[in-house]
Amino acid sequence: MSLVAAAVCPHPPLLVPEVAGAAAGELDDLRAACDAAVARLLDARPEQLLLIGSGPRTTRFRPADHGSLRPYGVDRYIRLWKVNCAGGPHLPLSLTIGAWLVGRSGTDLPRFAHSVAVDATPDECARLGAELADADGARTALLVLGDGSACRGQKAPGYDDPRAQPYDDGVAAALAGADTAALGGLDPGISAQLRVAGRAPWQVLAGAVRAAGGHWRGELTHHTAPYGVAYLVANWERA
């Protein structure tokens, strides 16, 4: 593919207002930042979108596959792109929320998705990114889904861990600087201890950008931890 741009967004189910219910307004700023990041992807005039997110295993999904919000109290299916009988309820949460974000944009561009195993090694992530970047294809924009640490405070899902904020600050700096080396160097063990959902997808992004070549610039547009989980939004574009 010809990689033209990338965006990084988190994937909490509470991004979907129906899931958040009365608390939907608490994530208005994050929702707006994600919408803006997707809009910037489309401004790069891609011919297709590729979503990358973590999952139980590394898998390529079909355009008609979908994910479900039923585990989060809403009886709703989110389709990746096409609607036909070949699809199935296969998308993990990361790609389900990614498909929902793309759907909000109103684009009719083709979209595809690939999960990366949450425990994939940095080398495996880099190879997957390189394989995706080296594949023949159209102008492609990546939407990379992943949360930061879940240990920011005593009410966080993973409770409080003093390593969490420095970890997230390091990721924020790497995303702001389009620093593929810093993302590639994230430690899987520490990431797992801090319950980071984005480590493997971020490392796929790093591998894809390195393989695509050229100079890239990054911009971090959002970094908060409203529920003890770090949510980061960024765009990468060719310089």
N, C-alpha and C positions, 0 to 999 in steps of 0.2 A: 504494500500500500504506500501511497505518498502521504506521509504524516504532515498535516498542515497546522494543527493546533491541539491543545489538550486542556481539559478542565478537571479539577479535583473538587468533589463534593462529599459530604458525609451521607449516611443512609439511615438515620433513626426513623423508625416507623411513625414517630410523632410528627414528622414533617407533613404527613398527610392530615389535613384538618379533621376529616371524619374520625381518624384514629385518636387524635388529641382531644377531640370534644371541646369542652369549655376552656381547656388550656391551650387551644390552638394559637391564640394571640401571643403566647409566650415565645413562640418561634417565628414570629412574623419576619424579624430581621434576617434570620438564617434562611428562611424560605425565599425571601427577596434576593439574598446574595446568591443562592443556588440558581434561581431563575436568571439572574444577570449573567452568571458564569456560563449557563447554557446558551444564552443569547450571544455572548461573545464567541462561543464555538461556531455558531451559525454565521456570524459576521465574517469568519475566515473562508466562507464559501466552500465548505466541503461537499463532496458528492455522496458521502455516507457517514454514519456515526458508528463507532465501535465502543460498547460499554465494557468496562473491566471492573470486576468486583470479587471479593473473597467468597468462597463457598466450601462445602465439604471436600470437594475434589476439583481438579483442573478439568474443565469441560467447555466445549464449544456448544452454544445453543442455537436452535433453529429460529428463524424470524417469527414463526407463529407460536413459540413457547410463551408461557405466561407465569406469573407468580400470584400468590394469594395474600390478602390481608386478613384472612379469617383467623389466623393465630393471634391477631391483635384486636379482635373484637369487631371487625367490619367485614361483612360478607361481600367482598369485591375482588375481582380478578383484574390484574394489570397485564396487558399484553405487551410484548416487546415491540411488535410491528404488525405483521400480517395477521389476518383472521382467516383461518381455515382449519379443516379437521386434522391436519398433520401436527398441530401443536399440542403441547401437554403442560401440566402444572409443574414445571421443572425449575423455574428461576429461584435462586436463593434470595434472601432479603435484600442484599446489596443491589442486585440487578433488578429486583422488583421496584425498589425505590428509584433507581436510575431510570427505568422505563417510565415510571410515573412523572419524573422531572422532565424527561424529553417530551412526553405527551402533553405536558402543560404548555410547551413552547408553540404547539400548533404546527410544527414542521411536518412535511410529508416525505422527508428524506428516508432512504433505506437505513435500517439500523440493525446491528448485529451485536452479539454479546458473548463474552468469554469469562468464565470464572477461573480463579486461581486458588488452589488449595490453601487454606489458612495456614497450614504448616509447611508450605513449600519453602525450600531453602533460598537464600539470596541468589545463588547461581541458577537455580531452576527458574526463578522469577525473571532474571536477566535474560536467560535463553528464550523464555516465552515471549518477552517483549521484543527481542531481536527477531524471532520467527514471525511475529505479527507485523513488524515493520518491514521485513524483507519480502513479505508475500506480495505477489502481483495484485494490483487493484487500483481503485479510484482514489481521488483525494479524500483523505479520511481524517476525521477529528475524533479524539479519544475523550470519553467521559469516564473518569476514574473515581470509583466509589470507595470510601473508607473513613471510619471514625478514628480519632486519636485514642489516647488512654482513657480508661474508665475508672480512674483512681484519684480523681481530683476532689478530695474532701471526704468527710465522714459519712455523707449520705450518698456517695457515689456507689455504683453497682459493685465495684471492686474494693470499696472502702478507701481510706486515705493512704497514699504512698508518696513519700517525699520525692521520689524519682520521677513522678508523673509530669509535673509541670516543666522541669528541665527537658524531659523527653519531648513533650509537645512543643516547647519553644524551639527546640532543635529542628523538628519537622517543619514548623512554621517558617523558620529561616531558610531551610532548604527549598520549600515551595516558593518562597518569595524570590529566591535567587536562581531558580531553575537548576539547582545543584544536584546533579544525578549521582555524584560520588557520595554525598551525604545520605541520600535516600538509599542508595545501594548498600551503605554501611550499617544500616539499622540492624541491631542484634535481634534475631528471632526469639531467643530465650527471654530477654528483658521485655520485648514487645508482648510476648504471651503472658508474662507475669503481670504486666500493666493492662492486660486485656485490650490491646490495640487491634482493631479490626482492619486497619488500613495498611499495615506494614507490607504485606505481599503485593497488593495492587499498586502501591506507590513504587515498589521495586520493579514491577512490570513496566510501569511508566518510564522509570529511569532507563531500563534496558531498551525500550522502544525508541526513546529520544536519542540515546547514544548510537543506536544502529541507524537511525534516520540521518544523523549527521547535521552539520550546520550549527549556527549559533542560535541559542534560545534565550528568551527573557521571561521572567516570571513575575506575577503580582499576587500577593496574598490579600484577599478582600474581606476575610472574616475569620476570626479565631475567638471562640468563646467556649465555656464549659458550664452551661446552665444547669445541668443535672449531674455534674461530676464527670461528664464525658466530654472530651475535647472534640469540637466540630470546627473543621478547617475548610475554607473555600479558596481556591486559587485558579488562575489561568496561566497557561504557558503558551507562548507564541514565538514564531520564528523572528529573530532580531533583524 
